[in-house]
Amino acid sequence: MIFKFALRNLVRFPWRTLLYAFIIFFIIVAMTASFFVWNACEVASDTLHEDYMFVASLVKRVPQGVPLSEVFKCLEHEKVTAFNVTLSDFNYTEYATNAALPTGKILTDGMIDKKEGEVPKVTFQDYACEIYGVENLALVYPFFSGECRIREGSIFTRKGYSGEIAEILIPWYVADAYDIEVGDVIYRRYWRIVGSPGYLYMPTTVVGIYESSKSVSDRSAYPAYIPLSIAEMDYAEVSSVYHTTVEDFTVDRADFVLESRDDFESFVRFASAAEVDFQSANIVFNNSTYDVLVSELNNVNMIALLVLGIVFVVGLGIFIFFTVYLCHSRAKERVLLSSLGMKRIHIHGMIALELCIVIVCSVLLGLGVGQVTASKVCGFINDTVLARASVSEEIQEINSAEDFEITMPLEKNMKIQLFAKDADISENTIALHKIETLQENEIGVSKQRLYFYQTTAELNQYKYPEMEPVEEYEAKIKRDRAPFDFIGISDMSYFELTDLYDDIPENAICCYVSEDSPFVDEEIIFVFRYNVGDCIYNDMYASEISKAFYLHDISFAITGTYKPNEYVSGNDVIMSLEDYYRIFAKLSITDDEHYFKRIGEIYIKEETE
Amino acid sequence: MTILDLKNLSYDYITKAGAVHALKEATASFETGKVYAIVGRSGSGKSTLMSLMAGLDVPKNGELSYLETSFSALDRDKFRREHIGMIFQSYYLLPQLTALENVELSLELAKYKGDRRKRAEEMLSLVGIQKEQFKKRSTQFSGGEQQRIAIARAIATDPEIILADEPTGNLDNENSMNVVGILVDLAHRYDKCVIIITHAAEVAERADVILKMNDGILQAESQR
């Protein structure tokens, strides 16, 4: 009966019901909306703080870049959770492909199986690959970058690294060519330069075979690897290997991911204390976006909280007032119902029930509408504040490491150890990537650093060491090996290599052109692989060694390098045609009948025209 | 037959000015078939007396009995539902209900077993409300009509006692006489005990017995 009377009163007295319901509804809507907005701001703040990558970047202030040593100084900061460096292009060109390279002196021409009791069979035609001694295979750039992976077997063992066991990791093409499997014992063959010339055969166990994920044409970039300790024991000269230091490498930029916004200041203090060279580097933060977003969120949060508080206090007052008013306004009704014999508890119950129904309906409706209203505001926050966070350049850059040409993984405490070639190598200062197109009087050639090594006379002496004392010979070698800064030879790949002749030094390779080549009877180079880039020149005729000559007096100016374009790569250099003809006309296949399109692509004029 | 008996009733209440002796040693007997008028100035204790007689309140001292049964032994809510019909100066009709529903309300509360609708219609007809007006909201009636509806509601459960507190206070003379006529008729024709609290002399004149209230004292009784 109470329920019936209550419902009838609610239905029959809509103005009172509606007024009360509207008051509660609006109070709840305002409170709900402000609460959800406040909550959304809180969540957004937390999310922003958790997801935002606080990056302190060490950026270069000088063209040479920031020395890697400065990066390592900052890396020690305890709040650095990850870092990412962008190596300078120059460094990459020079070192990346030669990482972990202890001069590359060790050569195996003909990596062969040697069965017990048999004399090793050596053939110059069976060119295998270079061997590099490495201190840590994991830090060899192709493995470090993920370009190379172990196809079979494993990397070196602990004993292998310590020199107890001679282990070798060979490239796939060698394994496939010689049908070598993991566990096989192969022999590295060294040419003994000092003392009695001859070969040294070093038994070595194949522990692994690696492969490259790239489709490569130049396999020389994929040598076999042995532990450095093995190489040093086998071949004394390896001990003179020059290890580059972190000072030798520069980065364009190093990003340090910090834990929180508060770490920026401590990072600067730490960098200052670590004596980071701020002449060459500058520290920048990506805090601006974060600060703006946090400020906006705080503002919205404050407003929402204020609305929530005000509406709660005022709304509570209004609610109490109207509830009391409604009860009082029904005093006559209570008297009447009492006079009609209705129990007081029933009368109060009926009125309470009416209020409860109104309150519950209003609250439910208010919660729904409040949530919808809040979602609009929250949507605004998401669409503006957080969306802006997600597209902030700083974050995007860090999140897309693959966009960088040369990057390192975001890992802390990663030690980088790089090795470079022999310290004797001098570097020409060549303006990088300044040349857009060729001039009429210029031509592009491959950039190859060649060194004059020895004359024919010396070669003869080498063949007959009794003609000259060894000490004098070595002194001459040292003198003559001064860098020649010989740049160019447009397309080495065009020449065929041979180790046909037994009487030339083991470390040398004769280049020749085949008989059907249009360059038969042209001069040919005689390249030493003993030291990377070493060479001598000979007047060579097809398949025949002939006279040699000095190139000491030949020099020319390097104009610069190309900016990579559809014709040339960044490794190519440009030189004047005059120099080109003076030095390379006979060596190169580029002549009146052929034209140069790009390195490695020479076309006969008649064919294309 | 004495239906309601008052013996030495006293009632006090507290105001800011202090204790007020609203009723002092009131003694009276009420019989069926008669109209009683309790007259007196405002604040003389008339309404307090009516409230006690209806069982809405409890006296501080003295005793009230219905058909020789003390009020203290009664379920006073049930007593009002079944034996008392009350009429107020302000009618106390529920504005959200129609005339018919106002009358039905008392029947519903009294759990009337018969046809409530029919009974309500009869009662409204009895007090002179036209049938076509039955379903009009009570606020749409004139003062006289509202009071007649209130009388219909009061007598719908066929109570023996009808208590009317200034039933003509808000009515003009014509309507007052009509209402009083109905009440007198109820007493004389239907053998009800009608107790009217009034300060209108012309109303009191229609009563069979007049009781005077003066400062909480039920002073004299004059019988016509």
Contacts between the chains, C-beta under 8 A, distances in Angstrom:
chain1	res1	chain2	res2	distance
A	1	B	108	7.1
A	8	B	96	7.4
A	8	B	97	7.9
A	9	B	96	6.1
A	12	B	96	3.5
A	12	B	97	6.9
A	13	B	95	7.9
A	13	B	96	4.7
A	332	B	90	6.9
A	332	B	92	5.6
A	333	B	92	7.9
A	333	B	94	6.3
A	335	B	88	8.0
A	335	B	92	6.7
A	336	B	88	7.7
A	336	B	92	4.1
A	336	B	94	7.0
A	337	B	109	7.5
A	338	B	56	6.3
A	338	B	80	7.9
A	339	B	54	6.4
A	339	B	56	6.7
A	339	B	80	6.3
A	339	B	84	7.7
A	339	B	86	4.4
A	339	B	88	7.8
A	339	B	92	7.5
A	340	B	80	6.9
A	340	B	81	6.8
A	340	B	86	7.7
A	340	B	105	6.7
A	340	B	106	5.0
A	340	B	109	5.0
A	340	B	110	7.8
A	340	B	153	7.9
A	341	B	77	4.9
A	341	B	78	6.5
A	341	B	79	7.6
A	341	B	80	4.0
A	341	B	81	2.9
A	341	B	82	7.4
A	341	B	84	7.8
A	341	B	109	5.5
A	341	B	110	6.6
A	342	B	77	7.1
A	342	B	109	5.3
A	343	B	77	5.2
